């Protein structure tokens, strides 16, 4: 009985870790700063190996609860920056 529960919980955790994250990130709206970040990021992406995908990237401003977190990527070309 206990082994069966452990196996079910284990597979549930594995399936959840492999799925796309459904995380809500409260963004900060600052048009001027967002424009600046997007412009600078596009300049960096132009010289990267993903230059051909530069238009797909979306950058969002977030106030993270910890100051040591500078940014995080959640996939699908979405990057959240502090």
C-alpha positions in Angstrom: 0.0 0.0 0.0 2.7 2.5 1.0 4.8 1.5 -2.0 1.9 2.1 -4.4 1.3 5.6 -3.0 5.1 6.3 -3.3 5.1 5.2 -6.9 2.0 7.3 -7.8 3.5 10.4 -6.1 6.8 9.9 -7.8 5.2 9.7 -11.3 3.0 12.7 -10.5 6.1 14.7 -9.6 7.9 13.6 -12.7 5.0 14.5 -15.0 4.6 17.9 -13.3 8.3 18.7 -13.6 8.3 17.9 -17.4 5.2 20.0 -18.2 5.4 23.6 -19.2 5.3 25.9 -16.2 2.0 27.6 -15.4 3.6 30.3 -13.2 2.0 33.7 -12.8 4.6 36.4 -12.9 3.4 39.9 -11.9 5.0 42.3 -14.3 5.9 45.9 -13.8 4.7 48.3 -16.4 7.1 51.0 -17.5 6.9 51.7 -21.2 10.1 53.7 -21.4 12.2 51.1 -19.5 10.6 48.2 -21.4 11.5 49.9 -24.7 15.1 50.4 -23.5 15.4 46.8 -22.4 14.0 45.5 -25.6 16.3 47.7 -27.7 19.4 46.6 -25.8 18.4 43.0 -25.8 17.9 43.0 -29.5 21.4 44.4 -29.9 22.8 41.5 -27.9 20.7 38.9 -29.7 21.9 40.2 -33.1 25.4 38.8 -32.4 24.2 35.6 -30.7 23.6 32.2 -32.3 19.9 32.9 -32.0 20.0 36.1 -34.1 17.5 34.6 -36.6 15.0 34.2 -33.7 15.5 37.6 -32.2 12.0 38.8 -33.0 10.5 36.0 -31.0 11.9 37.0 -27.7 9.7 38.9 -25.2 11.2 40.7 -22.3 9.1 41.5 -19.2 10.0 43.5 -16.1 9.3 41.8 -12.8 10.0 42.8 -9.2 11.3 39.5 -7.8 10.9 38.9 -4.0 14.7 38.4 -3.7 17.2 41.0 -4.8 19.8 38.4 -5.9 17.5 37.1 -8.7 18.3 39.1 -11.8 16.2 37.3 -14.4 14.6 34.0 -15.4 13.6 32.4 -18.6 10.5 30.2 -18.7 10.9 29.0 -22.2 9.0 30.0 -25.4 11.4 32.9 -25.7 10.0 34.7 -22.6 12.5 36.3 -20.3 11.6 38.0 -17.1 14.1 40.5 -15.8 14.5 42.4 -12.5 
